[in-house]
């Protein structure tokens, strides 16, 4: 049974989070910020992935530490 797009996006996000943690990045906001910056290039271009990235950007945009970096 093929994975749904949502399952692929979530798996991609957690794979990304594991790589970040191996690099010593443990802050959820930083992991989410890095994912939102690279997710559009990951090849996941369906409706759910676009919504997920938009939610990630909105979440990070409320954190003053990352607002300047999103611009």
N, C-alpha and C positions, 0 to 999 in steps of 0.2 A: 504494500500500500504506500503510495507516494506521500511524502510529507507535505503538509499544507505550507503556504507561504509564511504564516504566522510562526509555525514551528521552525522554519528555516531562519527567520529573522531572530527569533529568541535564541536559537542555537548559535548563530553568528555573534550575537551580543555577548553571550556567556563565554564563547571562545575568545573574543576580544578582551573581556574582563580578566580571564585567566592569564592571558599574555601580559596585560598591564600589571597584574599582581606579581608576576614573575620579575617584572622590571622594578618592583618596589612601589608601585602606585596603588594605594589602598583606599583613597578617597573616592566615594561613589560618584560625586559630582565630576571629578576629574576623569574618571573612567567613562562616564556618560558623555562628557564633553568631547573626549577623543573619539568616541564611537560616532557621535553626531557629525563630527567633522569628516570622518572617513566612510561612513555608511553609504553615502550616495555613490561612491566609487566601487562598492563591493559587488555590484551586479544584482542586487536585490532591488528591483524597481517597481514592484507591484503596489497595489493600493495600501495594504497593511504596512509595508515597509516605509512608505512615504508618511503615513500617519504616525508610525513609531518614531521616525526621525524628527518629525514636527513636534511630537510630544517631548522628545529628549531636548530639542532646542528650546522649547518653551520652559521646561524645567530648569535648564542651565541658565536661561536668560534672567531668571529671577534671583540668581545668586550673583552678588556684586563682584565676586572674584573672577567670574567668567564673562561678564557683560562686555567688557572692553575687548576681549579676545574674539567674541562672536562677530563684531563689526567688521 
